[in-house]
């Protein structure tokens, strides 16, 4: 009787590689696709998260498992960046409303 383990393993490996490549292409594209299947993963990062990693050479090492960045504190700069960006947008909006 021939074992099915090698053929199943090859199939699963190909599927995993395909999904990983798609996620990598999307993560490096710089776009947020609202229809992306990767947005529905519970701990998946977004393009902004990954772009920060490349633009600041700091933190945000996980693409699928962002909870590890939280656990090890490697995304603190990103959290500060996002908070400051929101504050800047709010201050610009308030300034425009007063004009």
N, C-alpha and C positions, 0 to 999 in steps of 0.2 A: 504494500500500500504506500503510495507516494504521499509525502508530507506536504501540507498546504502552507506551512509556516513561511517558507521563503517567498512564495508568491504573494501571500498576504502582507508580509513585511515590505516587500518591494512596492506594492500598491500603496500602503500607508506612508511609506517614505516619500514616494512621488507626490502624494496629496499634501503632505506636510510641507515639502519643499515648494510646491506651487503656492500654497497659502502664505508661506513666509515671504516668498518673492513678491507676491501681490501687496502684502503689507509693507514691505520695504520700498517698493515703487511709490506707493501712496504716501508713506511717511516722509520720503525725500522729495516729493513733488512740490511741497509748499502750499498745497490746496487742502481745503476741508470739504470733502465730498459728503453731502448730507445723506446720500443713499448707500454709503459704504457699509459693508458688513462688519468692518472692524470697529465701527463706532458703537456697536452693540455689545462688545466684549466688556465684562464688568470692570476690568482693571486696565483697559487699553488706553494708551496715550493718544493725543491728537497731534496734528501737524505742528501746531504752535509749540507744543511741548518738545517735540523733536528738533524743531528749528532753533529753539533756544540752546539746546545742547551743541549744535554746530556753530552758532553765532557767538557764543560766550565761552566755548570749550570748558564748560563746567556743568556737572550734574546731569540729571535726566538720562540715566543710562538705560533704563528699561523702556521698551516700547509696548510690550504686552503686559508686563507686570510692574506697573508704576507704583504699586504698594511697596515694593522693595526700596524704591527711592525715598518714599516716606519713612519707612522703617529705619533706613540707614542715614537719613538726613541729607541725601545728596541732591535734593531739589529745593533747598531753602532759598537759594538765589532766585530760582524761577518763581517761587511763591511771592517773594518780595517784588520782583519785576511785574508780575500780574497785578498785585495790589497797587503798586505805584502807577501802573498804566491806567487802572480804573480810576484812581484819584485824579490823574491828569485829564482823563476824558470828562470826568464830572466837573472839574474846575473850568475846562474849556466850554462845556455846555452852559454852566452858570454865567460865564462871561458873555457868551453869545446871547443868552436870554436877557441879560441886562442891557444890551445894546439896542 
